Amino acid sequence: MPIRSDADVAVMDPRPAPAVGPLTRLSSVDLWRGAIMVLMAIDHVRVYSGVPAGGPTAGVFFTRWVTHFCAPGFVFLAGTAACLYGRKVADRAELSRYLVTRGLLLVLLELTVIRLSWTFAAGSLASPLAGVIWMLGWCMVLMAAVVTLPMRAIAVFSLIAIFAQDLLRPIIGALPAQVAWIGQLLYTGGGIAVGPIEMSVLYSLVPWIGVMAAGYAFGPLLLRDPADRRRACLRIGVTATVLFLLLAAVQVFVAGDTEMPKLFQLLNQRKYPASPLYLLMTLGPPIALLPFAERARGPVARVLTTFGRVPMFYYLLHIPLIHVLALIAWRIRDGQTHPEWFAAAPFVSIEPAARWGLGLLYLVFVVAVAILYFACRWFAEIKARGGQGWLRYV
C-alpha cells in the first residue's frame, strides 16, 4: 500500500535532472494503484467463495492469475510514493521518521483490525497472520534506513534483493533451530512458533524489500518531462516483460511434458516467496503501460483513479465488506452462513461440491466494488478538502 494516496510533488530532484517544474498529480500512478485495488477484491471474494487459488480450468486459473499483479504493484508503488514524498518534504530524516511511523501503524493494523476483518472471530487474534500489510509495514521500517543511501546504491540493492534472493536459502538452512523463525520471517515463510505465539508467515521480507527499493529508485523517472518519462517506462517495462517471456519459456522447455498446459506453466510462477520471474511478469507490463495510462479518460479511468487516491481507506473497508457480502450470499444460497469455515481466513478449505461457481463469485465482486466506489469517492472528497494531519495516514 502506498505511503500516501496523493502523488503530488513540489520539490525538484536535488541531483541534476531535467527541469520539469512542480509535479501536481500523476493520474497514471493513481490509475495503476486503483487497478490493483480492484483486482485485489477478486482474490478476496475468491477466498470466501471456496474457489481454490488456481486450478485446471482456464476460468479458475485466470481468476487467480490476474490478482498476482496486486502485491508487486502495491509494494513497488509504496517505494515510489516514498521517493516522491521525500522530495516534497526535502528532508531525509523526516522521510525516515514518516516511514517508521507509517510502517509500524500498518503492522499494528495487520495484527488487529485486518485480522478481525478476515475472521470476525476474536480468537483469531491469538494466531497472527503476517500478510501483505505486515510485510509492507516492516519493509517501510527497513526503508527508513535504505533511503539514507545514494540513489544508485538503492537501485543496486533492489536488484540484488530480487535476483539473488535464493542465495539466502543455504544461509537460512544453517540457522540453529532456536532461531530458525528469523529465517522464516526473512525469506522462507510458513508457520512459526515463538513462545506462546503461533504465526503464519504468508509474506516474508525478501524479496519484497527489494521491490519497494526498486519502486523508490523508479521515483525520479516520474519527475522527468512527459516524453522522457514515457520512453523510460517503455524501455524498463518492455525489457522486463521480454526477459520474463524468454526465461519462463526456457523453464517450461526444461520441465518437459506435464499435465498442466504450456501457457499455464509459463504463467504459473512462484509467489511465496516471490521469484524473480514472478516479479518480472507482474511489474514489467504495468510499467510499460504506464505512459498509456497517462492519457486514459472515461468512466473506468475515473473509477480506478478514485480508488487509487485512497488506498488505505479502500483496503481497511474492502475485507470486512466482502466478508459480510459473502455471508449474505451463503445465507441466500444455502440457508446458513457457515461462519466456522472462515475462522482461519484467508486460509479457507471448502469441499468442491459446496464451492461457488465463478458467476456468483464475480457477482459478489461487482457489488463490492460498486459499494466501495461510493465510499471511496466520499472519502477522497474529504481528503481533498483537508489532506493533512491524520488523514495522510489513511
LINPENOR-V978937 format. One line per field, one symbol per residue. psi: psi as a letter, one per 40 degrees, with the letter a starting at -180 (. if undefined). A space follows every 10 residues. Layout:
psi: ???
This chain:
psi: hididifhhe hiheihihhe ihhcigdddd dddddddddd dddddddede higiadiddd ddddddeeec dddddddddd ddddddddef hddddddddd dddddddddd ecdddddddf hddedegihg addddddddd ddddddeeii dddddddddd ddeedeeddd dddeiidded ddddddddaa hihhbehhih hdhidheddd dddddddddd deeiiddddd dddddddddd dddddddddd dddddahidh idddddegih dhihiddddd dedddddded ddddehiidd dddddddeef dddddddddd dddddddddd dddeeiefdd deeeiehhhh iddeiiiddd dddddddddd dddddddddd dddddgfaad dee.
